[in-house]
């Protein structure tokens, strides 16, 4: 029983840590992807949804018409992963 309680406490601490970081990621992030001598400017717009503890992202490839592409955001500890589904 004590082990289960410890696991629950650790899980709640991790959820609280990710939720506390979420507002820091919200906003517009812009960068350049370089591949084989070509550059592609990208803009990610990250927003908080739900009660602010879930992040969503939208990718806009500026040099390819800036069409909207949905992405998923995973934040764990100090790492952030944005995943874009292949076209």
Protein Blocks (a to p, Z undefined) as FASTA:
>chain_A
ZZmmmmmmmmmmmmmmmmmmmmmmgccddddddeehiacddddddddehjopaccddddd
fknopaacddddddehjbccdddddZZ
